[in-house]
Each structure stands twice: as structure tokens, then as C-alpha cells.
Amino acid sequence: MQTLQIDGNNARKLYPSASAEFKTMLEDSFGKSFFSLKITDRVQSVEDALSIIGKKLSDVISCNDRKDVAAYKVMTEVIAVLNEEWEADYSNSNQVKYEPRFYDYGSRLVFGSVNVWSSASNVGSRLCYRSPDILRHGVKILEKYYSDFLNK
Amino acid sequence: MKKFKSFKDILAAAGITAEQFAEQIQNHTTDEIGYKKVKLIAKVLNGKWVPDYKDDDQWKYEPIFYHNGTEFVFRDVYRWISRSYVGSRLCFKSREIAEYAATTFIAEYREFLS
């Protein structure tokens, strides 16, 4: 007899298209609530986000990267995970994109508000979010990286 | 303002050779390369000017782009004193320079934004 081993990340990928019988097997193994967790529950840190795509921080940044470049790389990876299957499509003016706006707070730029766009952008497709809630979650767990990216 | 026709001119003004820049962007994705280019463009065009978000009298200018269905094109310049979308490395010291950067180096901005 052969044994099939599936880790949590792969189980989540398989679950939506699994047959009813296989879904039951997955739920028995991982627990039903495992498959109902939202991305914002599953990702509480940069490390959580990277682990979903099978990466570690050292896979994303190199020691030669300046802090803003390293931050940019980490932010784009984490935001892609938080956005899940969603991708910004600027040719689609019906698709709303959310970008954070930062305010000066004691000489440092920190998150201040959410801006809504359909076909305009300051920062491009990799730094926008699919919803305001996910944006707020993203800027919270990426606080250090936004600071490194925005502030000198 | 000194005019630059291409990113090669920006590299020359920054004292960086094409070979050195190619080395800097090894293993980078297109948007990461675009970010580095746009950052260098802002640095060269701003000269000695440094954005200071503590300074309530200093305006900072940021270009904004819109997608016309095919590609990003320059739309306008926003000016802020103590707010930003892009941070200290990608803002400009004047509206004129922000607009000049966003139109002259639109190819580099597209690499970053797309």
C-alpha cells in the first residue's frame, strides 16, 4: 500500500475542486475550519505569507539588496499572497484597486488612508490590493517594509 | 533643468556604466528593474534636493498614471507636503520635473507599474 502525503498548502489548493469524497477526507485530516479560514486569518506575518508559496525570507531578498529594494521584493510577494488569485487588471476599469496612502507622522511616513482606483495608479499593479480590509491587513504586517520602502 | 533624453543619460549623470547597472539588476524581475530605474531617475533629476517630510513648507511632487486600456500613460502630478503614495525615493522637487520624468521616462515607469 502506498501513502499519499499532502501538506496544508497543497490541501488548500486541492480542496476547492476536490470531489465530495476527497473533500471529506481532507476535512477529516485537517479539520473543517482549516478550509474556511480567510487569507487574513492564515497570514499573520511575512513568514506566514511566504510559507504559503514555499519560500523563506532568504529566498526573496539577497544580502546585496538595499533596504528599499529588499522591502519592495518582500512587499510584492506578500501582497500577491494576500490577493490570492486576484490580479490587478488596469485595462479593466470596472475592477477596483486599492492603494495605501501614507501620512507624515513625526517625520516618518506611516499608513493613513485607503485610496480607490480603477485605471489610475501611483505605485502599479504589484503594490495594490483587492479590498480595503486586505490592504489594512497588508500594511499592518508589512509595516517595517513599507517604512523601509518609503522613508530614507 | 538639464534635459536627459534616455536612461543611458541618467546612468552617465549618476556615474554608473551600463555594465555596472546590468550587474546591479541581475536576477531582478522586470518591475524590480523598473523600480531601480525610476528611483535613479528621481535621484538624478532632483540633484541635491532631499524630501523632508518634517518640513511643512516643502512640497513634494508625485506623478500619477492611468491605464488607457493598452498601457500606462502619464495623467497628472499630485503635490503633497506631508503625504505620499510612493515615498521619499520616487517624489520630485517640482511639478515640472515630475511631469518631465513621467513623460520622458514613461518606458521605465511602465516597467515598474505594469
Contacts between the chains, C-beta under 8 A, distances in Angstrom:
chain1	res1	chain2	res2	distance
A	62	B	27	7.7
A	68	B	39	7.5
A	68	B	87	8.0
A	68	B	89	6.0
A	69	B	32	6.9
A	69	B	35	7.1
A	69	B	36	6.8
A	72	B	32	6.6
A	72	B	35	5.6
A	73	B	32	6.5
A	76	B	31	7.0
A	76	B	32	8.0
A	90	B	67	3.3
A	90	B	72	7.0
A	91	B	67	6.0
A	91	B	69	5.0
A	91	B	70	7.2
A	99	B	85	6.3
A	100	B	85	7.7
A	101	B	83	6.2
A	101	B	84	7.4
A	101	B	85	5.7
A	102	B	83	6.7
A	102	B	84	5.1
A	102	B	85	7.2
A	102	B	87	7.2
A	103	B	82	6.2
A	103	B	83	5.2
A	104	B	53	4.1
A	104	B	54	7.3
A	104	B	81	7.8
A	104	B	82	3.4
A	104	B	83	7.0
A	107	B	53	5.8
A	107	B	54	4.3
A	108	B	53	7.5
A	109	B	53	6.1
A	109	B	84	5.5
A	109	B	87	6.1
A	109	B	88	7.5
A	112	B	83	6.7
A	115	B	85	7.4
A	119	B	66	5.1
A	119	B	67	4.5
A	119	B	68	7.8
A	120	B	64	5.9
A	120	B	65	6.6
A	120	B	66	4.2
A	120	B	67	7.5
A	120	B	75	6.2
A	121	B	64	7.2
A	121	B	65	5.8
A	121	B	66	7.5
A	121	B	67	7.6
A	121	B	72	7.3
A	121	B	113	6.1
A	122	B	62	5.9
A	122	B	63	7.5
A	122	B	64	5.3
A	122	B	65	7.4
A	122	B	78	7.6
A	122	B	85	3.8
A	122	B	86	5.4
A	123	B	85	5.9
A	123	B	86	6.0
A	123	B	113	7.5
A	124	B	31	6.9
A	124	B	72	7.9
A	124	B	112	5.7
A	124	B	113	3.4
A	124	B	114	6.8
A	125	B	113	6.6
A	125	B	114	6.4
A	126	B	31	5.6
A	149	B	87	5.9
A	149	B	89	8.0
A	150	B	84	6.6
A	150	B	86	7.6
A	150	B	87	3.1
A	150	B	88	6.4
A	150	B	89	8.0
A	151	B	87	6.7
A	151	B	88	6.0
A	152	B	50	7.6
A	152	B	51	7.9
A	152	B	88	4.8
A	152	B	89	6.9
